[in-house]
Amino acid sequence: MELNPKFIKGYSRQGVALFGLQRWADAKTAYKQGLEVDPNSDALKQGLADTEAREAQQQRPPPMSGGDPFGQLFGPDMWVKLNADPTSVTHHVTRTSCAPALS
């Protein structure tokens, strides 16, 4: 890319390498730089989407070990929702499908 800034595969390969190192921000930068050169590149668009998805997945809190009943009851995305709006727990706990599992 230093020798030929229009070499799209270079940005894609850099993004893949940084993705493999779990350097999400750097991988996204590489893909975005490539998209500035070729905004129609499906490979760069897909790489950016994959990186953003993996980054979001890594930012989720890990499931609690030891058979956490709430982790099983609510699912992995529920902790993110509860952290964003703690008052939403009232709705989820009072659902009829949840009540038997809590007793």
N, C-alpha and C positions, 0 to 999 in steps of 0.2 A: 504494500500500500504506500510505503514511503517512495518506492520507485515509480509506481503507477497508481495514483489515487483513484483511478476509475476501474481498478481491478476488483470487481464485486466479490469474487470468490475469496479474496483476501479478508474482507470484512466478515464474510460468513464463516470462514475457517477460524478467524480470531474469536468470533462469538462462540463457536462450538468449543474451542479450547478453554475459554474463560467459563463457559457453562460447566464444563467437566470439572473445573477447579472450584465450582460453586461460588464464583465471583460474579454474582447476579448483576450488580450495578455496572461493572465493567463490560459484561457481556451485552447488556442492554445498550450501552454506549456504542459498542462496536456495530451492533445491528442498526442502530439509529443513524450512525455515520454512513453506513452503507446505503441506507434508504434515502439519505440526502443525495447520493450520487444516482441511485436508481430506485425511485419510489415505487416502481412496479414489480420489484423482485419478490416473487413468491417465497423463495428460500429465506430471504432476510425477514420478511413479514412473519413467516412461520417460526423462525428462530426467535424473534422478539416475543411473539405470543407464548411460545414454550417457556422462555426464560421468565416472563412475567408470571406465568402460571406456577412454575416451580418455586419462584421466590415467594409467592403468596402461600403456597403449600408449606414451605419451610417456616413461615412466620406464625403458623398456627401453633397454639400450645400443644405439647405432646399429651397423648392420653395418659391418664393416671394409671399406675399399675396397682395391682392388688384387687382387681375386680371392682373398680369404682362403679357403683350402681348408676350414678348420674351420667357417666360417660356412655354407658350402654343405653341408658334410657333416652337421652337427648341427642346423641350422635356427635360427631366431631365438630361440626360447625356451630353447635349451640353455644359453646363456651365463648366463641367470638361474638355472637349475638348478645349473650348475657353481659359480657364486658362492655359492649357498646351501650347497652341499655339495661341496667340492673333491674329496673322495674318490670321488665318483660318476664321475669321468673314467675310472677304471680299467674300470668296467663298459662304458662306451660305446666306448672305444678298442679293447677286446678283442672287441667284437662281430664276428662273421665278415663282416657286410656292410660294416664300416668298414675292416677290415684291407687290402683291395685298394686302397682310395682313399688310404691313407697310404703305400703303397709306391711 
